[in-house]
Amino acid sequence: MSSQHGGSLRGYLAIFVSLLMLTVLTVWVSTVDLGAFNTAVALGIASLKAMLVILYFMHVRSASRLTWVYVASGFFFLVILLGFTLSDFLTRDWVPIYGA
C-alpha cells in the first residue's frame, strides 16, 4: 500500500475536465429523443462520473485490494438495482390519460 494517496495537480485537472465534459454530454443527451433509452443513457453517464469520482477523488485507485472488493461489490449491486428498475420501467404498457 502506498503511503502517498494524493495525485498530481495535472491528474486532478484531467479528471475535472472529464467530469465537465460528461456533464455537457448529459445536458446534450437530454435534448435528444432516444425514446425509452433516455433514462438508461443518463444513468450510464452518471455511473461513469461516479466511478471517476470514486477512483480518483476518493483515492480508491491506490487503495488496498480489500477496498477494491468493497467498491466492486457496491457497483455490482448498483447494476442489479438499475437492471431490475429499468427492466420494470421498459416493459410497462403505458396507457395514455385522456382529458388530463
Secondary structure as the mmCIF struct_conf table of DSSP 4:
data_model
#
loop_
_struct_conf.conf_type_id
_struct_conf.id
_struct_conf.beg_label_comp_id
_struct_conf.beg_label_asym_id
_struct_conf.beg_label_seq_id
_struct_conf.end_label_comp_id
_struct_conf.end_label_asym_id
_struct_conf.end_label_seq_id
BEND BEND1 SER A 3 SER A 3
HELX_RH_AL_P HELX_RH_AL_P1 LEU A 9 THR A 31
BEND BEND2 VAL A 32 VAL A 32
HELX_RH_3T_P HELX_RH_3T_P1 GLY A 35 PHE A 37
HELX_RH_AL_P HELX_RH_AL_P2 ASN A 38 LEU A 52
HELX_RH_PI_P HELX_RH_PI_P1 VAL A 53 PHE A 57
BEND BEND3 MET A 58 MET A 58
TURN_TY1_P TURN_TY1_P1 ARG A 61 SER A 62
BEND BEND4 ALA A 63 ALA A 63
HELX_RH_AL_P HELX_RH_AL_P3 ARG A 65 LEU A 90
TURN_TY1_P TURN_TY1_P2 THR A 91 THR A 91
HELX_LH_PP_P HELX_LH_PP_P1 TRP A 94 ILE A 97
TURN_TY1_P TURN_TY1_P3 TYR A 98 GLY A 99
#
